[in-house]
Amino acid sequence: ALPPNHPDLASSYNNIGLVYNNIGDYSKALEFYEKSHQIYEKALPSNHPDLAISYNGISQVYNNIGDYSKALEFYEKSLEIRKKALPPNHPDLASSYNNIGLVYNNMGDYSKALDNFEKCLAIVQKTLPERHPNRADVVVGNSQ
């Protein structure tokens, strides 16, 4: 019922990519994340937060297969969109810094990992209540 470049289809493709990523079928995950991203690129402005979400999905796949330079490339694209589209202390920015920190940690670049984790923590401490579950994710380094 929807045209082939409708953002709702992109959201569905993104969700399918998430499932494939979760079950470890990374080539299928990447296929659906990229399909989602292509639609978002055509349908949305270049600084729309949904583009950042699709970059995150692509990044997660590359991180999971150990291609850290590609993961970092797409996480940084996501961060740049979020910096333009969101207020400076938005929790999604904290999520981006956390994800970038995790990649640097996987790469063994601990000073860059720490720098990004500290940026994440600063935002979380300013924006989330003390007992919010995402504060715990930052402490244990979970991908968001």
C-alpha positions as CSV (number, residue, x, y, z in Angstrom):
1,A,0.0,0.0,0.0
2,L,3.0,2.3,0.4
3,P,5.2,3.7,-2.3
4,P,8.7,2.0,-2.4
5,N,10.5,5.0,-0.8
6,H,8.1,5.6,2.1
7,P,9.9,6.2,5.4
8,D,7.6,3.6,7.1
9,L,9.1,0.9,4.8
10,A,12.6,2.1,5.9
11,S,11.6,1.7,9.5
12,S,10.4,-1.9,8.7
13,Y,13.6,-2.7,6.9
14,N,15.6,-1.3,9.8
15,N,13.7,-3.6,12.2
16,I,14.3,-6.6,10.0
17,G,18.0,-5.7,9.9
18,L,18.0,-5.5,13.7
19,V,16.6,-9.1,14.0
20,Y,19.2,-10.4,11.5
21,N,21.9,-8.6,13.5
22,N,20.7,-10.2,16.7
23,I,20.7,-13.7,15.3
24,G,24.2,-13.2,13.8
25,D,23.3,-13.2,10.1
26,Y,25.3,-10.1,9.5
27,S,25.2,-10.0,5.7
28,K,21.4,-10.0,5.8
29,A,21.4,-7.4,8.6
30,L,23.6,-5.2,6.5
31,E,21.4,-5.7,3.4
32,F,18.3,-4.5,5.3
33,Y,20.0,-1.7,7.1
34,E,21.4,-0.4,3.9
35,K,18.0,-0.7,2.2
36,S,16.5,1.3,5.0
37,H,19.2,3.9,4.8
38,Q,18.8,4.4,1.1
39,I,15.1,5.2,1.6
40,Y,15.8,7.6,4.4
41,E,18.4,9.4,2.3
42,K,15.8,9.9,-0.4
43,A,12.9,10.8,1.8
44,L,14.4,12.8,4.6
45,P,16.5,15.9,5.1
46,S,20.2,15.2,5.5
47,N,20.2,16.0,9.2
48,H,17.1,14.0,10.2
49,P,17.6,11.8,13.3
50,D,16.3,8.7,11.5
51,L,19.4,8.8,9.3
52,A,21.5,8.6,12.5
53,I,19.5,5.6,13.5
54,S,20.2,3.8,10.2
55,Y,23.9,4.6,10.5
56,N,23.9,3.1,14.0
57,G,22.5,-0.2,12.6
58,I,25.1,-0.4,10.0
59,S,27.8,0.4,12.6
60,Q,26.6,-2.3,14.9
61,V,27.0,-4.9,12.1
62,Y,30.5,-3.8,11.3
63,N,31.4,-3.7,15.0
64,N,30.0,-7.3,15.4
65,I,32.1,-8.6,12.6
66,G,35.2,-6.9,13.9
67,D,35.5,-4.2,11.1
68,Y,36.1,-1.5,13.6
69,S,37.2,1.2,11.2
70,K,33.9,0.9,9.3
71,A,31.9,0.8,12.5
72,L,33.7,3.9,13.6
73,E,33.0,5.6,10.3
74,F,29.3,5.1,10.5
75,Y,29.0,5.8,14.2
76,E,30.8,9.2,13.6
77,K,28.3,10.0,10.7
78,S,25.5,9.3,13.2
79,L,27.1,11.5,15.8
80,E,27.5,14.4,13.3
81,I,23.8,14.2,12.4
82,R,22.8,14.1,16.0
83,K,25.0,17.1,16.9
84,K,23.2,19.1,14.2
85,A,19.7,17.9,14.9
86,L,19.5,17.6,18.7
87,P,20.2,19.8,21.7
88,P,23.7,19.4,23.1
89,N,22.7,17.3,26.1
90,H,20.3,15.0,24.4
91,P,20.5,11.3,25.5
92,D,21.0,10.2,21.9
93,L,24.3,12.1,21.8
94,A,25.3,10.2,24.9
95,S,24.4,7.0,23.2
96,S,26.6,8.0,20.2
97,Y,29.6,8.8,22.4
98,N,29.1,5.5,24.2
99,N,29.0,3.5,21.0
100,I,32.1,5.2,19.6
101,G,33.8,4.6,23.0
102,L,33.0,0.9,22.7
103,V,34.6,0.7,19.2
104,Y,37.7,2.5,20.4
105,N,37.9,0.1,23.3
106,N,37.6,-2.9,20.9
107,M,40.4,-1.4,18.9
108,G,42.6,-1.0,21.9
109,D,42.7,2.8,21.7
110,Y,41.8,3.3,25.4
111,S,42.5,7.0,25.6
112,K,39.9,7.7,22.8
113,A,37.5,5.2,24.4
114,L,37.8,7.0,27.7
115,D,37.3,10.4,26.1
116,N,34.1,9.3,24.5
117,F,32.9,7.5,27.6
118,E,33.5,10.6,29.7
119,K,31.5,12.7,27.2
120,C,28.7,10.2,27.4
121,L,28.7,10.2,31.2
122,A,28.6,14.0,31.4
123,I,25.5,14.1,29.3
124,V,23.8,11.2,31.2
125,Q,24.6,12.8,34.6
126,K,23.0,16.1,33.4
127,T,19.9,14.6,31.7
128,L,18.8,11.4,33.3
129,P,17.5,10.8,36.8
130,E,19.9,9.0,39.1
131,R,18.0,5.6,39.0
132,H,17.4,5.7,35.2
133,P,18.3,2.3,33.6
134,N,20.4,4.0,30.9
135,R,22.8,5.3,33.6
136,A,23.6,1.7,34.4
137,D,24.2,0.9,30.7
138,V,26.9,3.7,30.6
139,V,28.6,2.2,33.7
140,V,28.8,-1.3,32.2
141,G,29.5,-0.1,28.6
142,N,26.5,-1.5,26.7
143,S,25.9,-0.6,23.1
144,Q,22.8,1.5,22.5
